[in-house]
Amino acid sequence: PIKEHGVTTVFVQLDNVNIELIQPLSDNSPISKFIESNKNGGLHHQTVGLFWLYLLL
């Protein structure tokens, strides 16, 4: 559990994809509020890593 964020997490790592599953620990968690306002589900956030970005800097 990540108590300061009010969640517990699990990470799933595949060849080129990392998935983070987040479960709220209470109804006061920001994630609980997101779930409540999106009853059909959805992505809370996503991140894209660009391995070649350092070439542009």
PyMOL commands that set and color helices and strands:
alter all, ss='L'
color gray80, all
select helices_A, chain A and resi 3-5+30-37+53-56
alter helices_A, ss='H'
color red, helices_A
select strands_A, chain A and resi 7-13+18-24
alter strands_A, ss='S'
color yellow, strands_A
deselect
rebuild
show_as cartoon
